[in-house]
Amino acid sequence: MNDNSESEKFKEPGESGESGESGEFGEFGDISPTTLADLLGRGQVMDIGVRPLWPSVPRVAGPAFTVRCPPGDNLMLHAAVHRAEPGAVIVVESGDVDYALAGGNVCAVARRRGIAAFVTDGVIRDLAEVREMGFPVFARGVIPIPGTKKAVGPLNGPVRCGGVGVDAGDIVVADEEGIVVVPRARRGQVLLDARARAAEEAGESLDAWEAAHRARIDGILRDNGFED
């Protein structure tokens, strides 16, 4: 469980920060990323390279706590673990995929502090430990070598992860289907629209869906000159 070149162990974490706004986003945990993607479009969906690193990862939903790490350095992610509030999803813009941003100890501390997940376009290490503890990590992969801890920078600034711009407080919803970022300013309307769509889909039988689907597809084919 070594997270840096000195093989140091993390000590007991300090007191957690005061509970913040994460609770108001909990209702997004009932909304599938597929439903949100239909509403928000491709621009709010992270690319397929940022994926869950262990199977059957549970859905996570929470406000983004944003971090930017330059190539080869992971200092600010490690700082964020002790500053993000419970329920937050730590979203990291990584400078490369050549050095691990975190390992087993950092993920264990994040889990103990109530962090919902890491989402990063970088890589981590100690995957077996992370999988065993059940801490959700969405990343581009794993690598055994850690980054350094030298580059100090601001936290909760705008970042770009998986091709999507993310601001602090945006809602991140992630599971095995993918990762969608809901802009904070639109969260209320998106939640209402998503619930309405989910209710409509739940009340529609497969027979009704099939009939409507075939009529739509046949109409498109006909309008474009297709003949059976």
C-alpha positions as CSV (number, residue, x, y, z in Angstrom):
1,M,0.0,0.0,0.0
2,N,2.7,2.4,-1.0
3,D,1.6,5.7,-2.5
4,N,4.9,7.4,-2.9
5,S,8.6,6.7,-3.5
6,E,9.5,7.0,0.2
7,S,7.0,4.1,1.0
8,E,5.6,6.2,3.8
9,K,2.3,5.2,5.4
10,F,-0.5,7.6,6.0
11,K,-1.2,8.3,9.6
12,E,-4.7,8.6,11.1
13,P,-6.6,11.2,9.2
14,G,-7.6,14.4,10.9
15,E,-11.1,15.5,11.6
16,S,-13.4,15.4,8.6
17,G,-14.7,18.7,7.2
18,E,-18.1,19.9,8.1
19,S,-20.9,18.2,6.1
20,G,-21.7,20.3,3.1
21,E,-24.0,20.2,0.1
22,S,-23.4,16.6,-1.0
23,G,-26.7,15.4,0.5
24,E,-28.7,17.5,-1.9
25,F,-27.3,15.5,-4.8
26,G,-28.1,12.1,-3.4
27,E,-31.2,11.8,-5.5
28,F,-29.1,11.6,-8.6
29,G,-28.0,8.1,-7.4
30,D,-31.4,6.8,-8.6
31,I,-30.8,8.1,-12.2
32,S,-28.9,6.1,-14.7
33,P,-26.1,7.7,-16.7
34,T,-27.9,6.5,-19.8
35,T,-30.9,8.6,-19.0
36,L,-28.7,11.6,-18.2
37,A,-26.8,11.2,-21.4
38,D,-30.0,11.2,-23.4
39,L,-30.9,14.5,-21.8
40,L,-27.5,16.2,-21.8
41,G,-25.8,15.0,-24.9
42,R,-22.4,13.8,-25.8
43,G,-20.6,16.9,-24.5
44,Q,-21.3,16.0,-20.9
45,V,-20.3,12.3,-21.1
46,M,-16.7,11.3,-20.4
47,D,-14.9,9.3,-23.0
48,I,-14.7,5.5,-22.8
49,G,-11.1,5.5,-21.6
50,V,-12.2,6.7,-18.1
51,R,-13.8,3.5,-16.8
52,P,-14.4,1.6,-13.6
53,L,-11.3,-0.3,-12.5
54,W,-13.0,-3.2,-10.9
55,P,-16.2,-5.1,-11.9
56,S,-19.7,-4.4,-10.7
57,V,-18.8,-1.0,-9.3
58,P,-21.8,0.6,-7.6
59,R,-23.3,3.7,-9.1
60,V,-21.9,6.9,-7.4
61,A,-23.4,10.4,-7.6
62,G,-22.1,13.5,-5.8
63,P,-20.7,17.0,-6.2
64,A,-17.3,17.3,-7.9
65,F,-14.3,18.3,-5.9
66,T,-11.9,19.2,-8.6
67,V,-8.1,18.8,-8.8
68,R,-5.5,19.4,-11.4
69,C,-2.2,17.5,-11.3
70,P,0.7,18.2,-13.6
71,P,2.7,15.4,-15.3
72,G,4.3,13.1,-12.9
73,D,2.9,14.7,-9.7
74,N,0.1,13.8,-7.4
75,L,0.4,16.2,-4.5
76,M,-2.9,18.0,-4.9
77,L,-4.9,14.9,-5.1
78,H,-3.4,13.8,-1.8
79,A,-4.2,17.2,-0.4
80,A,-7.8,17.0,-1.7
81,V,-8.5,13.7,0.2
82,H,-8.2,15.6,3.5
83,R,-10.3,18.6,2.3
84,A,-13.2,17.2,0.3
85,E,-16.4,16.7,2.2
86,P,-18.1,13.4,2.6
87,G,-20.1,12.4,-0.4
88,A,-17.9,14.3,-2.8
89,V,-16.5,12.8,-6.0
90,I,-12.9,13.8,-6.5
91,V,-12.4,14.6,-10.2
92,V,-8.8,14.8,-11.3
93,E,-7.3,16.3,-14.5
94,S,-4.1,14.3,-14.7
95,G,-1.0,15.5,-16.7
96,D,-0.2,11.9,-17.9
97,V,-0.7,8.2,-17.6
98,D,2.9,7.4,-16.7
99,Y,2.7,7.9,-12.9
100,A,0.1,6.8,-10.4
101,L,-1.9,9.5,-8.8
102,A,-2.9,7.3,-5.8
103,G,-2.6,3.8,-4.3
104,G,-4.1,1.7,-1.6
105,N,-3.5,3.9,1.4
106,V,-4.9,7.0,-0.2
107,C,-8.0,5.2,-1.4
108,A,-8.4,3.7,2.0
109,V,-8.3,7.1,3.7
110,A,-10.6,8.6,1.1
111,R,-13.1,5.8,1.7
112,R,-12.9,6.2,5.5
113,R,-13.5,9.9,5.1
114,G,-16.6,9.3,3.1
115,I,-15.4,10.3,-0.3
116,A,-17.7,8.7,-2.9
117,A,-15.2,8.0,-5.6
118,F,-12.2,9.1,-7.6
119,V,-12.7,10.0,-11.3
120,T,-9.6,10.7,-13.2
121,D,-8.1,10.7,-16.7
122,G,-4.9,9.4,-15.1
123,V,-3.9,6.1,-13.5
124,I,-3.6,4.6,-10.0
125,R,-1.8,1.6,-8.4
126,D,-2.5,-1.1,-5.8
127,L,-5.6,-2.1,-7.7
128,A,-6.1,-5.4,-5.8
129,E,-6.3,-3.5,-2.5
130,V,-8.6,-0.9,-4.0
131,R,-10.9,-3.6,-5.4
132,E,-10.9,-5.5,-2.1
133,M,-11.9,-2.5,-0.1
134,G,-14.6,-1.7,-2.6
135,F,-13.6,1.9,-3.2
136,P,-14.9,3.1,-6.6
137,V,-12.2,4.4,-8.9
138,F,-12.9,5.4,-12.5
139,A,-9.6,5.9,-14.4
140,R,-7.6,5.1,-17.5
141,G,-5.8,2.2,-15.9
142,V,-3.1,1.1,-13.5
143,I,0.7,1.5,-13.3
144,P,3.0,0.5,-10.4
145,I,5.1,3.6,-10.2
146,P,4.0,6.6,-8.1
147,G,4.2,10.3,-9.0
148,T,6.1,12.8,-7.0
149,K,4.7,15.4,-4.5
150,K,6.1,18.8,-5.4
151,A,3.6,20.8,-7.5
152,V,1.4,23.0,-5.3
153,G,-1.7,24.4,-7.0
154,P,-5.3,25.5,-6.3
155,L,-8.1,23.2,-5.6
156,N,-11.7,23.4,-6.9
157,G,-10.8,25.2,-10.1
158,P,-12.1,24.2,-13.5
159,V,-10.7,21.0,-14.9
160,R,-11.1,18.8,-18.0
161,C,-11.4,15.1,-17.4
162,G,-12.3,12.5,-20.0
163,G,-13.0,15.3,-22.5
164,V,-15.6,17.0,-20.3
165,G,-15.2,20.4,-18.6
166,V,-16.0,20.0,-14.8
167,D,-16.5,22.8,-12.3
168,A,-16.5,22.3,-8.5
169,G,-20.0,21.4,-7.4
170,D,-21.1,19.9,-10.8
171,I,-22.9,16.6,-10.2
172,V,-21.0,13.5,-11.3
173,V,-22.9,10.3,-11.9
174,A,-20.9,7.3,-12.7
175,D,-21.3,3.5,-13.0
176,E,-20.4,0.7,-15.4
177,E,-22.5,2.5,-18.1
178,G,-20.2,5.6,-18.1
179,I,-19.7,8.9,-16.5
180,V,-22.0,11.9,-16.9
181,V,-21.4,15.4,-15.6
182,V,-24.5,17.5,-14.8
183,P,-23.7,21.3,-14.7
184,R,-24.5,22.5,-11.2
185,A,-26.7,25.4,-12.5
186,R,-28.9,22.9,-14.4
187,R,-29.2,20.3,-11.7
188,G,-32.8,21.0,-10.7
189,Q,-34.3,20.9,-14.1
190,V,-32.2,17.9,-15.2
191,L,-33.3,16.0,-12.2
192,L,-37.0,16.7,-12.9
193,D,-36.6,15.8,-16.6
194,A,-34.7,12.6,-15.7
195,R,-37.3,11.5,-13.3
196,A,-40.1,12.1,-15.8
197,R,-38.2,10.2,-18.5
198,A,-37.5,7.3,-16.1
199,A,-41.2,7.2,-15.0
200,E,-42.3,7.1,-18.7
201,E,-40.0,4.3,-19.5
202,A,-40.9,2.3,-16.5
203,G,-44.6,2.5,-17.4
204,E,-44.1,1.4,-21.0
205,S,-44.3,-2.3,-21.9
206,L,-41.8,-3.9,-24.3
207,D,-44.6,-4.5,-26.8
208,A,-45.5,-0.8,-26.8
209,W,-41.9,0.2,-27.1
210,E,-41.3,-2.3,-30.0
211,A,-44.3,-1.0,-31.9
212,A,-43.3,2.7,-31.5
213,H,-39.7,1.8,-32.3
214,R,-40.6,-0.1,-35.5
215,A,-42.9,2.7,-36.7
216,R,-40.1,5.3,-36.1
217,I,-37.4,3.2,-37.9
218,D,-39.7,2.3,-40.8
219,G,-40.6,6.0,-41.2
220,I,-37.0,7.0,-41.4
221,L,-36.2,4.3,-43.9
222,R,-39.2,5.3,-46.0
223,D,-38.3,9.0,-46.0
224,N,-34.9,8.1,-47.3
225,G,-36.0,5.9,-50.1
226,F,-35.4,2.5,-48.6
227,E,-37.5,-0.4,-50.0
228,D,-37.9,-3.9,-48.6
